Amino acid sequence: MTSKIDKTRVFVAGHRGMVGSAIVRQLEQDPSVDIITRSRDELDLTDQAQVRRFFAENPIDEVYLAAAKVGGIYANDTYPAGFIYQNLMVESNVIDAAHQNGVQHLLFLGSSCIYPKDAEQPMREDALLTGMLEPTNEPYAIAKIAGIKLCESYNRQFGRDYRSVMPTNLYGPGDNFHLENSHVVPALIRRIHEAKRAADPVVDIWGTGRQLREFLHVDDMASACLHVMRMGRDPLAKLTLPQRSHINVGNGKEYSIEDLANLIRAEVGYGGDLRFDVSKPDGAPRKLMNSELLISTGWTPRIGLIDGIQSVYKWYVEQ
């Protein structure tokens, strides 16, 4: 007679998004985990009553809070109210409901845009709240900072173990490839791919192309999320921030947007020209994360940008 093994019940909020789906793929490899998911039609995370009822009716041990309204410069600049409202509501509802129903372990996913526009590079965790934010995504950044502080506050007041990870620019399968509302990697892949198909001689790209960015494949991000959720408290003691605030997730490598566009152009096989529209905003001139703390705990990224672009373009064409 075999004894029943209790599984860890893990709720992944935002499981259909790029990061959430990557977390689910990795959790599925662990037979000791029972994954709990709900679609937006089944559970509206901006609705406090629905979220409270869901947590009350479903025993949960851990939460990965990957649900968020996300987008690139254009989307952030065009829909600021949606970005701050929806993200504030989702994180407030989920974090409080988790606490009210005795969930001890939660991982909140933020963004590198929480750091000041002129933060010293590479950006360390203790740069948070030391200067003005980048104007084009300030509402989104404020919402993510609020999520960090929610986790800190529940840890401080109630002894919860709610952790926050701040990823650099992510890309990968499951990304949003909308021409205007997506992040730079999927937007460039689609734009250059369609230019090749239409035999267009030129592809227009926002900004000067000189702005520098760091890019991390979403599967590396998912592995970092599981690593941070499962590691002991000792590595977090290395943080000098109040309440052991948050941990950066990046790979330490940066590329100009022009270099990125040329990598994608080579992968797509597009022979036309790239034209940079300097009348459009660049955003922050440079965004490089200092991920020494996370790397010191034993996590390492595994997917380089060239291999990552190849795999994502293949996925995009197949879709």
Secondary structure, DSSP 8 states (H G I E B T S, - for coil): -------EEEEEETTTSHHHHHHHHHHTT-TTEEEE---TTT--TT-HHHHHHHHHHS--SEEEE-------HHHHHH-HHHHHHHHHHHHHHHHHHHHHTT--EEEEE--GGGS-TT--SSB-GGGTTSS---GGGHHHHHHHHHHHHHHHHHHHHH--EEEEEEE-EEE-TT----TTTS-HHHHHHHHHHHHHHHT-SEEEEES-S--EEEEEEHHHHHHHHHHHHHS-SGGGGG--STT---EEE--S-EEEHHHHHHHHHHHHT--SEEEEETTS---SSEE-B--HHHHHTT------HHHHHHHHHHHHHH-
